[in-house]
């Protein structure tokens, strides 16, 4: 009985971790074009080894496509 409880707990933790990873991916900022960046009031910034990004007024920094 105890082994079944431990396996159930491990399965629940793995499921929760998978859902958290999917939620984090969905919450990340999508890519944006240069025109969309400036139209939204953002500023184009250059990141070393990361390409260009858009610094939006709300604090997000999506990648420029």
C-alpha positions in Angstrom: 0.0 0.0 0.0 2.8 2.4 0.9 4.6 1.7 -2.4 1.4 2.6 -4.4 1.1 5.9 -2.4 4.8 6.8 -3.2 4.3 6.0 -6.9 1.1 8.0 -7.0 2.9 11.0 -5.4 5.8 10.7 -7.9 3.3 10.7 -10.8 1.5 13.7 -9.5 4.7 15.6 -9.0 5.8 14.8 -12.6 2.4 15.8 -14.0 2.5 19.1 -12.1 6.1 19.8 -13.4 5.0 19.1 -16.9 2.0 21.5 -16.6 4.2 24.2 -15.2 6.7 23.9 -18.1 3.9 24.2 -20.6 2.5 27.2 -18.7 5.8 28.9 -18.7 6.2 28.4 -22.4 2.8 29.8 -23.1 3.5 32.8 -20.9 6.8 33.8 -22.6 6.8 36.7 -24.9 6.2 36.0 -28.6 8.4 37.4 -31.3 7.7 40.9 -32.7 8.7 42.8 -35.8 10.6 46.1 -35.7 7.5 48.0 -37.0 5.3 46.4 -34.3 7.9 47.3 -31.7 8.0 51.0 -32.5 4.2 51.1 -33.0 3.7 49.8 -29.5 6.0 52.4 -28.0 9.0 50.1 -27.6 12.7 50.7 -28.1 14.9 48.3 -30.1 17.9 47.1 -28.1 20.8 44.9 -29.1 21.7 41.9 -26.8 25.2 40.5 -27.0 25.0 37.0 -28.6 21.2 37.3 -28.5 20.3 39.4 -31.4 17.9 42.4 -31.3 15.0 42.7 -28.9 12.2 45.1 -28.2 12.0 46.8 -24.8 8.3 47.4 -24.4 6.9 49.9 -21.9 5.4 47.0 -19.8 8.9 45.6 -19.1 8.8 42.7 -21.5 11.6 42.2 -24.1 10.5 39.9 -26.9 12.9 39.0 -29.7 12.8 40.8 -33.0 12.0 38.7 -36.0 
